[in-house]
Amino acid sequence: MQVGRGVAVAALDMTGSNPWSRLTLSEYVNVQCLREVLRRHLHGARAVMARSTTTRPSRAVVGKAVAYVFARYK
């Protein structure tokens, strides 16, 4: 039940139609800023991965980026 609510709230935030969005009170302010933070973090992770033997970030790297944003969002 909580997962469904979370998905619904995220969908409303993504469309900009959530009247009680928690993003406006966070450091990200809106979805565009949140996307930019994720993009920068993933870009940095890709740069690290480019120096290694793989050509794309692993699921662990992407998971860490998402966890990083959500940890700061709470």
PyMOL Python script that loads the backbone (N, CA, C, O; Angstrom):
from pymol import cmd

cmd.read_pdbstr("""\
ATOM      1  N   MET A   1       0.823  -1.189   0.000  1.00  0.00           N
ATOM      2  CA  MET A   1       0.000   0.000   0.000  1.00  0.00           C
ATOM      3  C   MET A   1       0.871   1.258   0.000  1.00  0.00           C
ATOM      4  O   MET A   1       0.567   2.213  -0.715  1.00  0.00           O
ATOM      5  N   GLN A   2       1.950   1.275   0.791  1.00  0.00           N
ATOM      6  CA  GLN A   2       2.812   2.449   0.833  1.00  0.00           C
ATOM      7  C   GLN A   2       3.579   2.627  -0.475  1.00  0.00           C
ATOM      8  O   GLN A   2       3.852   3.753  -0.892  1.00  0.00           O
ATOM      9  N   VAL A   3       3.923   1.522  -1.115  1.00  0.00           N
ATOM     10  CA  VAL A   3       4.619   1.620  -2.395  1.00  0.00           C
ATOM     11  C   VAL A   3       3.700   2.256  -3.433  1.00  0.00           C
ATOM     12  O   VAL A   3       4.129   3.114  -4.204  1.00  0.00           O
ATOM     13  N   GLY A   4       2.453   1.839  -3.452  1.00  0.00           N
ATOM     14  CA  GLY A   4       1.493   2.420  -4.382  1.00  0.00           C
ATOM     15  C   GLY A   4       1.316   3.907  -4.178  1.00  0.00           C
ATOM     16  O   GLY A   4       1.240   4.670  -5.141  1.00  0.00           O
ATOM     17  N   ARG A   5       1.249   4.318  -2.923  1.00  0.00           N
ATOM     18  CA  ARG A   5       1.139   5.758  -2.628  1.00  0.00           C
ATOM     19  C   ARG A   5       2.381   6.502  -3.095  1.00  0.00           C
ATOM     20  O   ARG A   5       2.294   7.587  -3.670  1.00  0.00           O
ATOM     21  N   GLY A   6       3.548   5.897  -2.835  1.00  0.00           N
ATOM     22  CA  GLY A   6       4.803   6.529  -3.251  1.00  0.00           C
ATOM     23  C   GLY A   6       4.888   6.701  -4.753  1.00  0.00           C
ATOM     24  O   GLY A   6       5.332   7.740  -5.242  1.00  0.00           O
ATOM     25  N   VAL A   7       4.464   5.683  -5.484  1.00  0.00           N
ATOM     26  CA  VAL A   7       4.461   5.761  -6.949  1.00  0.00           C
ATOM     27  C   VAL A   7       3.476   6.819  -7.417  1.00  0.00           C
ATOM     28  O   VAL A   7       3.773   7.578  -8.340  1.00  0.00           O
ATOM     29  N   ALA A   8       2.318   6.878  -6.797  1.00  0.00           N
ATOM     30  CA  ALA A   8       1.317   7.881  -7.171  1.00  0.00           C
ATOM     31  C   ALA A   8       1.825   9.295  -6.908  1.00  0.00           C
ATOM     32  O   ALA A   8       1.649  10.184  -7.740  1.00  0.00           O
ATOM     33  N   VAL A   9       2.447   9.502  -5.767  1.00  0.00           N
ATOM     34  CA  VAL A   9       2.997  10.826  -5.431  1.00  0.00           C
ATOM     35  C   VAL A   9       4.109  11.194  -6.406  1.00  0.00           C
ATOM     36  O   VAL A   9       4.186  12.336  -6.859  1.00  0.00           O
ATOM     37  N   ALA A  10       4.974  10.228  -6.732  1.00  0.00           N
ATOM     38  CA  ALA A  10       6.058  10.491  -7.686  1.00  0.00           C
ATOM     39  C   ALA A  10       5.498  10.850  -9.055  1.00  0.00           C
ATOM     40  O   ALA A  10       6.011  11.748  -9.724  1.00  0.00           O
ATOM     41  N   ALA A  11       4.445  10.152  -9.473  1.00  0.00           N
ATOM     42  CA  ALA A  11       3.821  10.460 -10.762  1.00  0.00           C
ATOM     43  C   ALA A  11       3.243  11.869 -10.758  1.00  0.00           C
ATOM     44  O   ALA A  11       3.382  12.598 -11.740  1.00  0.00           O
ATOM     45  N   LEU A  12       2.609  12.252  -9.680  1.00  0.00           N
ATOM     46  CA  LEU A  12       2.069  13.613  -9.585  1.00  0.00           C
ATOM     47  C   LEU A  12       3.179  14.649  -9.585  1.00  0.00           C
ATOM     48  O   LEU A  12       3.043  15.705 -10.201  1.00  0.00           O
ATOM     49  N   ASP A  13       4.287  14.354  -8.894  1.00  0.00           N
ATOM     50  CA  ASP A  13       5.423  15.276  -8.890  1.00  0.00           C
ATOM     51  C   ASP A  13       6.021  15.413 -10.288  1.00  0.00           C
ATOM     52  O   ASP A  13       6.373  16.514 -10.710  1.00  0.00           O
ATOM     53  N   MET A  14       6.134  14.301 -10.999  1.00  0.00           N
ATOM     54  CA  MET A  14       6.735  14.335 -12.334  1.00  0.00           C
ATOM     55  C   MET A  14       5.901  15.154 -13.314  1.00  0.00           C
ATOM     56  O   MET A  14       6.447  15.801 -14.207  1.00  0.00           O
ATOM     57  N   THR A  15       4.595  15.129 -13.149  1.00  0.00           N
ATOM     58  CA  THR A  15       3.739  15.906 -14.042  1.00  0.00           C
ATOM     59  C   THR A  15       3.523  17.332 -13.549  1.00  0.00           C
ATOM     60  O   THR A  15       2.937  18.160 -14.247  1.00  0.00           O
ATOM     61  N   GLY A  16       3.999  17.608 -12.346  1.00  0.00           N
ATOM     62  CA  GLY A  16       3.847  18.952 -11.790  1.00  0.00           C
ATOM     63  C   GLY A  16       2.452  19.241 -11.283  1.00  0.00           C
ATOM     64  O   GLY A  16       2.068  20.402 -11.143  1.00  0.00           O
ATOM     65  N   SER A  17       1.687  18.195 -11.004  1.00  0.00           N
ATOM     66  CA  SER A  17       0.304  18.412 -10.586  1.00  0.00           C
ATOM     67  C   SER A  17       0.045  17.985  -9.139  1.00  0.00           C
ATOM     68  O   SER A  17      -1.105  17.780  -8.751  1.00  0.00           O
ATOM     69  N   ASN A  18       1.092  17.851  -8.351  1.00  0.00           N
ATOM     70  CA  ASN A  18       0.933  17.471  -6.949  1.00  0.00           C
ATOM     71  C   ASN A  18       0.785  18.743  -6.110  1.00  0.00           C
ATOM     72  O   ASN A  18       1.750  19.493  -5.971  1.00  0.00           O
ATOM     73  N   PRO A  19      -0.395  19.002  -5.551  1.00  0.00           N
ATOM     74  CA  PRO A  19      -0.583  20.235  -4.782  1.00  0.00           C
ATOM     75  C   PRO A  19       0.166  20.243  -3.450  1.00  0.00           C
ATOM     76  O   PRO A  19       0.388  21.312  -2.882  1.00  0.00           O
ATOM     77  N   TRP A  20       0.559  19.080  -2.943  1.00  0.00           N
ATOM     78  CA  TRP A  20       1.284  18.987  -1.674  1.00  0.00           C
ATOM     79  C   TRP A  20       2.659  18.376  -1.863  1.00  0.00           C
ATOM     80  O   TRP A  20       3.079  17.529  -1.075  1.00  0.00           O
ATOM     81  N   SER A  21       3.350  18.793  -2.885  1.00  0.00           N
ATOM     82  CA  SER A  21       4.667  18.239  -3.197  1.00  0.00           C
ATOM     83  C   SER A  21       5.665  18.549  -2.092  1.00  0.00           C
ATOM     84  O   SER A  21       5.747  19.679  -1.611  1.00  0.00           O
ATOM     85  N   ARG A  22       6.422  17.533  -1.697  1.00  0.00           N
ATOM     86  CA  ARG A  22       7.484  17.740  -0.708  1.00  0.00           C
ATOM     87  C   ARG A  22       8.758  18.248  -1.360  1.00  0.00           C
ATOM     88  O   ARG A  22       9.674  18.696  -0.671  1.00  0.00           O
ATOM     89  N   LEU A  23       8.822  18.182  -2.675  1.00  0.00           N
ATOM     90  CA  LEU A  23      10.010  18.665  -3.378  1.00  0.00           C
ATOM     91  C   LEU A  23      10.220  20.164  -3.192  1.00  0.00           C
ATOM     92  O   LEU A  23      11.360  20.624  -3.120  1.00  0.00           O
ATOM     93  N   THR A  24       9.145  20.919  -3.116  1.00  0.00           N
ATOM     94  CA  THR A  24       9.282  22.373  -2.994  1.00  0.00           C
ATOM     95  C   THR A  24       9.969  22.777  -1.695  1.00  0.00           C
ATOM     96  O   THR A  24      10.574  23.846  -1.620  1.00  0.00           O
ATOM     97  N   LEU A  25       9.882  21.938  -0.684  1.00  0.00           N
ATOM     98  CA  LEU A  25      10.537  22.238   0.595  1.00  0.00           C
ATOM     99  C   LEU A  25      11.928  21.637   0.699  1.00  0.00           C
ATOM    100  O   LEU A  25      12.640  21.893   1.670  1.00  0.00           O
ATOM    101  N   SER A  26      12.324  20.842  -0.285  1.00  0.00           N
ATOM    102  CA  SER A  26      13.634  20.204  -0.253  1.00  0.00           C
ATOM    103  C   SER A  26      14.662  21.095  -0.938  1.00  0.00           C
ATOM    104  O   SER A  26      14.321  22.147  -1.478  1.00  0.00           O
ATOM    105  N   GLU A  27      15.901  20.676  -0.913  1.00  0.00           N
ATOM    106  CA  GLU A  27      16.957  21.443  -1.573  1.00  0.00           C
ATOM    107  C   GLU A  27      16.844  21.375  -3.093  1.00  0.00           C
ATOM    108  O   GLU A  27      17.481  22.163  -3.792  1.00  0.00           O
ATOM    109  N   TYR A  28      16.041  20.445  -3.615  1.00  0.00           N
ATOM    110  CA  TYR A  28      15.903  20.276  -5.059  1.00  0.00           C
ATOM    111  C   TYR A  28      14.835  21.184  -5.659  1.00  0.00           C
ATOM    112  O   TYR A  28      14.885  21.460  -6.857  1.00  0.00           O
ATOM    113  N   VAL A  29      13.904  21.641  -4.899  1.00  0.00           N
ATOM    114  CA  VAL A  29      12.861  22.601  -5.253  1.00  0.00           C
ATOM    115  C   VAL A  29      11.837  22.057  -6.258  1.00  0.00           C
ATOM    116  O   VAL A  29      10.636  22.259  -6.081  1.00  0.00           O
ATOM    117  N   ASN A  30      12.295  21.375  -7.300  1.00  0.00           N
ATOM    118  CA  ASN A  30      11.362  20.827  -8.292  1.00  0.00           C
ATOM    119  C   ASN A  30      11.993  19.613  -8.970  1.00  0.00           C
ATOM    120  O   ASN A  30      13.140  19.262  -8.694  1.00  0.00           O
ATOM    121  N   VAL A  31      11.242  18.983  -9.850  1.00  0.00           N
ATOM    122  CA  VAL A  31      11.700  17.763 -10.505  1.00  0.00           C
ATOM    123  C   VAL A  31      12.884  18.046 -11.427  1.00  0.00           C
ATOM    124  O   VAL A  31      13.781  17.213 -11.553  1.00  0.00           O
ATOM    125  N   GLN A  32      12.895  19.210 -12.071  1.00  0.00           N
ATOM    126  CA  GLN A  32      13.993  19.531 -12.974  1.00  0.00           C
ATOM    127  C   GLN A  32      15.316  19.611 -12.219  1.00  0.00           C
ATOM    128  O   GLN A  32      16.335  19.127 -12.711  1.00  0.00           O
ATOM    129  N   CYS A  33      15.315  20.209 -11.044  1.00  0.00           N
ATOM    130  CA  CYS A  33      16.539  20.284 -10.236  1.00  0.00           C
ATOM    131  C   CYS A  33      16.964  18.897  -9.758  1.00  0.00           C
ATOM    132  O   CYS A  33      18.153  18.580  -9.740  1.00  0.00           O
ATOM    133  N   LEU A  34      16.010  18.089  -9.380  1.00  0.00           N
ATOM    134  CA  LEU A  34      16.309  16.723  -8.960  1.00  0.00           C
ATOM    135  C   LEU A  34      16.927  15.937 -10.106  1.00  0.00           C
ATOM    136  O   LEU A  34      17.899  15.211  -9.902  1.00  0.00           O
ATOM    137  N   ARG A  35      16.380  16.071 -11.301  1.00  0.00           N
ATOM    138  CA  ARG A  35      16.946  15.399 -12.471  1.00  0.00           C
ATOM    139  C   ARG A  35      18.369  15.866 -12.743  1.00  0.00           C
ATOM    140  O   ARG A  35      19.230  15.058 -13.090  1.00  0.00           O
ATOM    141  N   GLU A  36      18.623  17.158 -12.588  1.00  0.00           N
ATOM    142  CA  GLU A  36      19.954  17.696 -12.827  1.00  0.00           C
ATOM    143  C   GLU A  36      20.963  17.123 -11.837  1.00  0.00           C
ATOM    144  O   GLU A  36      22.087  16.792 -12.215  1.00  0.00           O
ATOM    145  N   VAL A  37      20.567  17.006 -10.575  1.00  0.00           N
ATOM    146  CA  VAL A  37      21.454  16.415  -9.565  1.00  0.00           C
ATOM    147  C   VAL A  37      21.753  14.961  -9.917  1.00  0.00           C
ATOM    148  O   VAL A  37      22.900  14.521  -9.842  1.00  0.00           O
ATOM    149  N   LEU A  38      20.724  14.226 -10.297  1.00  0.00           N
ATOM    150  CA  LEU A  38      20.930  12.836 -10.708  1.00  0.00           C
ATOM    151  C   LEU A  38      21.826  12.746 -11.934  1.00  0.00           C
ATOM    152  O   LEU A  38      22.711  11.893 -11.997  1.00  0.00           O
ATOM    153  N   ARG A  39      21.600  13.624 -12.907  1.00  0.00           N
ATOM    154  CA  ARG A  39      22.409  13.607 -14.121  1.00  0.00           C
ATOM    155  C   ARG A  39      23.877  13.863 -13.808  1.00  0.00           C
ATOM    156  O   ARG A  39      24.758  13.170 -14.317  1.00  0.00           O
ATOM    157  N   ARG A  40      24.133  14.855 -12.973  1.00  0.00           N
ATOM    158  CA  ARG A  40      25.520  15.162 -12.604  1.00  0.00           C
ATOM    159  C   ARG A  40      26.163  14.004 -11.850  1.00  0.00           C
ATOM    160  O   ARG A  40      27.318  13.653 -12.091  1.00  0.00           O
ATOM    161  N   HIS A  41      25.402  13.421 -10.939  1.00  0.00           N
ATOM    162  CA  HIS A  41      25.945  12.311 -10.157  1.00  0.00           C
ATOM    163  C   HIS A  41      26.238  11.110 -11.061  1.00  0.00           C
ATOM    164  O   HIS A  41      27.285  10.475 -10.932  1.00  0.00           O
ATOM    165  N   LEU A  42      25.328  10.805 -11.962  1.00  0.00           N
ATOM    166  CA  LEU A  42      25.542   9.687 -12.875  1.00  0.00           C
ATOM    167  C   LEU A  42      26.669   9.977 -13.855  1.00  0.00           C
ATOM    168  O   LEU A  42      27.421   9.076 -14.224  1.00  0.00           O
ATOM    169  N   HIS A  43      26.788  11.234 -14.278  1.00  0.00           N
ATOM    170  CA  HIS A  43      27.869  11.593 -15.181  1.00  0.00           C
ATOM    171  C   HIS A  43      29.218  11.385 -14.493  1.00  0.00           C
ATOM    172  O   HIS A  43      30.166  10.896 -15.108  1.00  0.00           O
ATOM    173  N   GLY A  44      29.297  11.759 -13.216  1.00  0.00           N
ATOM    174  CA  GLY A  44      30.521  11.520 -12.454  1.00  0.00           C
ATOM    175  C   GLY A  44      30.795  10.036 -12.283  1.00  0.00           C
ATOM    176  O   GLY A  44      31.945   9.600 -12.339  1.00  0.00           O
ATOM    177  N   ALA A  45      29.741   9.262 -12.076  1.00  0.00           N
ATOM    178  CA  ALA A  45      29.912   7.813 -11.936  1.00  0.00           C
ATOM    179  C   ALA A  45      30.366   7.199 -13.253  1.00  0.00           C
ATOM    180  O   ALA A  45      31.172   6.269 -13.262  1.00  0.00           O
ATOM    181  N   ARG A  46      29.856   7.711 -14.355  1.00  0.00           N
ATOM    182  CA  ARG A  46      30.282   7.196 -15.668  1.00  0.00           C
ATOM    183  C   ARG A  46      31.740   7.536 -15.928  1.00  0.00           C
ATOM    184  O   ARG A  46      32.466   6.734 -16.517  1.00  0.00           O
ATOM    185  N   ALA A  47      32.178   8.713 -15.498  1.00  0.00           N
ATOM    186  CA  ALA A  47      33.576   9.081 -15.683  1.00  0.00           C
ATOM    187  C   ALA A  47      34.477   8.126 -14.912  1.00  0.00           C
ATOM    188  O   ALA A  47      35.536   7.734 -15.401  1.00  0.00           O
ATOM    189  N   VAL A  48      34.060   7.756 -13.714  1.00  0.00           N
ATOM    190  CA  VAL A  48      34.838   6.793 -12.926  1.00  0.00           C
ATOM    191  C   VAL A  48      34.837   5.440 -13.616  1.00  0.00           C
ATOM    192  O   VAL A  48      35.867   4.770 -13.688  1.00  0.00           O
ATOM    193  N   MET A  49      33.675   5.040 -14.124  1.00  0.00           N
ATOM    194  CA  MET A  49      33.575   3.754 -14.798  1.00  0.00           C
ATOM    195  C   MET A  49      34.364   3.740 -16.104  1.00  0.00           C
ATOM    196  O   MET A  49      34.872   2.693 -16.503  1.00  0.00           O
ATOM    197  N   ALA A  50      34.473   4.875 -16.766  1.00  0.00           N
ATOM    198  CA  ALA A  50      35.214   4.933 -18.022  1.00  0.00           C
ATOM    199  C   ALA A  50      36.690   4.645 -17.801  1.00  0.00           C
ATOM    200  O   ALA A  50      37.377   4.155 -18.697  1.00  0.00           O
ATOM    201  N   ARG A  51      37.165   4.946 -16.620  1.00  0.00           N
ATOM    202  CA  ARG A  51      38.565   4.663 -16.310  1.00  0.00           C
ATOM    203  C   ARG A  51      38.786   3.203 -15.969  1.00  0.00           C
ATOM    204  O   ARG A  51      39.926   2.743 -15.904  1.00  0.00           O
ATOM    205  N   SER A  52      37.706   2.472 -15.753  1.00  0.00           N
ATOM    206  CA  SER A  52      37.829   1.046 -15.459  1.00  0.00           C
ATOM    207  C   SER A  52      37.639   0.253 -16.751  1.00  0.00           C
ATOM    208  O   SER A  52      37.649   0.825 -17.841  1.00  0.00           O
ATOM    209  N   THR A  53      37.470  -1.034 -16.630  1.00  0.00           N
ATOM    210  CA  THR A  53      37.386  -1.887 -17.811  1.00  0.00           C
ATOM    211  C   THR A  53      36.003  -1.940 -18.428  1.00  0.00           C
ATOM    212  O   THR A  53      35.874  -2.375 -19.573  1.00  0.00           O
ATOM    213  N   THR A  54      34.964  -1.519 -17.727  1.00  0.00           N
ATOM    214  CA  THR A  54      33.614  -1.575 -18.277  1.00  0.00           C
ATOM    215  C   THR A  54      33.287  -0.293 -19.024  1.00  0.00           C
ATOM    216  O   THR A  54      33.943   0.729 -18.823  1.00  0.00           O
ATOM    217  N   THR A  55      32.285  -0.338 -19.877  1.00  0.00           N
ATOM    218  CA  THR A  55      31.935   0.837 -20.671  1.00  0.00           C
ATOM    219  C   THR A  55      30.673   1.536 -20.197  1.00  0.00           C
ATOM    220  O   THR A  55      30.376   2.636 -20.663  1.00  0.00           O
ATOM    221  N   ARG A  56      29.925   0.936 -19.292  1.00  0.00           N
ATOM    222  CA  ARG A  56      28.714   1.583 -18.789  1.00  0.00           C
ATOM    223  C   ARG A  56      28.616   1.360 -17.292  1.00  0.00           C
ATOM    224  O   ARG A  56      29.179   0.396 -16.774  1.00  0.00           O
ATOM    225  N   PRO A  57      27.906   2.242 -16.584  1.00  0.00           N
ATOM    226  CA  PRO A  57      27.802   2.067 -15.139  1.00  0.00           C
ATOM    227  C   PRO A  57      27.023   0.804 -14.793  1.00  0.00           C
ATOM    228  O   PRO A  57      26.054   0.441 -15.460  1.00  0.00           O
ATOM    229  N   SER A  58      27.465   0.164 -13.757  1.00  0.00           N
ATOM    230  CA  SER A  58      26.781  -1.044 -13.316  1.00  0.00           C
ATOM    231  C   SER A  58      25.494  -0.679 -12.601  1.00  0.00           C
ATOM    232  O   SER A  58      25.251   0.487 -12.290  1.00  0.00           O
ATOM    233  N   ARG A  59      24.677  -1.679 -12.347  1.00  0.00           N
ATOM    234  CA  ARG A  59      23.444  -1.435 -11.603  1.00  0.00           C
ATOM    235  C   ARG A  59      23.749  -0.916 -10.207  1.00  0.00           C
ATOM    236  O   ARG A  59      22.988  -0.124  -9.650  1.00  0.00           O
ATOM    237  N   ALA A  60      24.861  -1.362  -9.648  1.00  0.00           N
ATOM    238  CA  ALA A  60      25.232  -0.915  -8.305  1.00  0.00           C
ATOM    239  C   ALA A  60      25.507   0.585  -8.292  1.00  0.00           C
ATOM    240  O   ALA A  60      25.122   1.276  -7.348  1.00  0.00           O
ATOM    241  N   VAL A  61      26.171   1.096  -9.332  1.00  0.00           N
ATOM    242  CA  VAL A  61      26.480   2.528  -9.409  1.00  0.00           C
ATOM    243  C   VAL A  61      25.198   3.338  -9.558  1.00  0.00           C
ATOM    244  O   VAL A  61      25.021   4.355  -8.888  1.00  0.00           O
ATOM    245  N   VAL A  62      24.317   2.895 -10.424  1.00  0.00           N
ATOM    246  CA  VAL A  62      23.046   3.595 -10.618  1.00  0.00           C
ATOM    247  C   VAL A  62      22.227   3.535  -9.334  1.00  0.00           C
ATOM    248  O   VAL A  62      21.622   4.533  -8.942  1.00  0.00           O
ATOM    249  N   GLY A  63      22.200   2.385  -8.678  1.00  0.00           N
ATOM    250  CA  GLY A  63      21.480   2.243  -7.415  1.00  0.00           C
ATOM    251  C   GLY A  63      22.024   3.165  -6.349  1.00  0.00           C
ATOM    252  O   GLY A  63      21.265   3.732  -5.563  1.00  0.00           O
ATOM    253  N   LYS A  64      23.349   3.320  -6.318  1.00  0.00           N
ATOM    254  CA  LYS A  64      23.962   4.225  -5.337  1.00  0.00           C
ATOM    255  C   LYS A  64      23.584   5.670  -5.620  1.00  0.00           C
ATOM    256  O   LYS A  64      23.385   6.451  -4.690  1.00  0.00           O
ATOM    257  N   ALA A  65      23.483   6.034  -6.895  1.00  0.00           N
ATOM    258  CA  ALA A  65      23.093   7.409  -7.236  1.00  0.00           C
ATOM    259  C   ALA A  65      21.669   7.694  -6.784  1.00  0.00           C
ATOM    260  O   ALA A  65      21.388   8.757  -6.230  1.00  0.00           O
ATOM    261  N   VAL A  66      20.786   6.759  -7.015  1.00  0.00           N
ATOM    262  CA  VAL A  66      19.391   6.937  -6.594  1.00  0.00           C
ATOM    263  C   VAL A  66      19.306   6.955  -5.075  1.00  0.00           C
ATOM    264  O   VAL A  66      18.578   7.767  -4.505  1.00  0.00           O
ATOM    265  N   ALA A  67      20.047   6.060  -4.409  1.00  0.00           N
ATOM    266  CA  ALA A  67      20.049   6.028  -2.942  1.00  0.00           C
ATOM    267  C   ALA A  67      20.600   7.333  -2.379  1.00  0.00           C
ATOM    268  O   ALA A  67      20.114   7.828  -1.362  1.00  0.00           O
ATOM    269  N   TYR A  68      21.610   7.889  -3.036  1.00  0.00           N
ATOM    270  CA  TYR A  68      22.214   9.148  -2.598  1.00  0.00           C
ATOM    271  C   TYR A  68      21.172  10.273  -2.602  1.00  0.00           C
ATOM    272  O   TYR A  68      21.067  11.042  -1.647  1.00  0.00           O
ATOM    273  N   VAL A  69      20.416  10.352  -3.682  1.00  0.00           N
ATOM    274  CA  VAL A  69      19.412  11.424  -3.793  1.00  0.00           C
ATOM    275  C   VAL A  69      18.307  11.216  -2.769  1.00  0.00           C
ATOM    276  O   VAL A  69      17.896  12.168  -2.105  1.00  0.00           O
ATOM    277  N   PHE A  70      17.820   9.990  -2.629  1.00  0.00           N
ATOM    278  CA  PHE A  70      16.739   9.754  -1.688  1.00  0.00           C
ATOM    279  C   PHE A  70      17.178   9.909  -0.242  1.00  0.00           C
ATOM    280  O   PHE A  70      16.374  10.299   0.604  1.00  0.00           O
ATOM    281  N   ALA A  71      18.443   9.610   0.062  1.00  0.00           N
ATOM    282  CA  ALA A  71      18.941   9.808   1.421  1.00  0.00           C
ATOM    283  C   ALA A  71      18.985  11.291   1.760  1.00  0.00           C
ATOM    284  O   ALA A  71      18.712  11.682   2.895  1.00  0.00           O
ATOM    285  N   ARG A  72      19.323  12.103   0.790  1.00  0.00           N
ATOM    286  CA  ARG A  72      19.367  13.547   1.028  1.00  0.00           C
ATOM    287  C   ARG A  72      17.975  14.141   1.027  1.00  0.00           C
ATOM    288  O   ARG A  72      17.749  15.194   1.624  1.00  0.00           O
ATOM    289  N   TYR A  73      17.032  13.478   0.360  1.00  0.00           N
ATOM    290  CA  TYR A  73      15.658  13.985   0.251  1.00  0.00           C
ATOM    291  C   TYR A  73      14.883  13.791   1.534  1.00  0.00           C
ATOM    292  O   TYR A  73      13.994  14.585   1.842  1.00  0.00           O
ATOM    293  N   LYS A  74      15.201  12.746   2.294  1.00  0.00           N
ATOM    294  CA  LYS A  74      14.452  12.448   3.524  1.00  0.00           C
ATOM    295  C   LYS A  74      14.659  13.463   4.552  1.00  0.00           C
ATOM    296  O   LYS A  74      14.099  13.359   5.644  1.00  0.00           O
TER     297      LYS A  74
END
""", "prot")
cmd.dss("prot")
cmd.show_as("cartoon", "prot")
cmd.util.cbc("prot")
cmd.orient("prot")
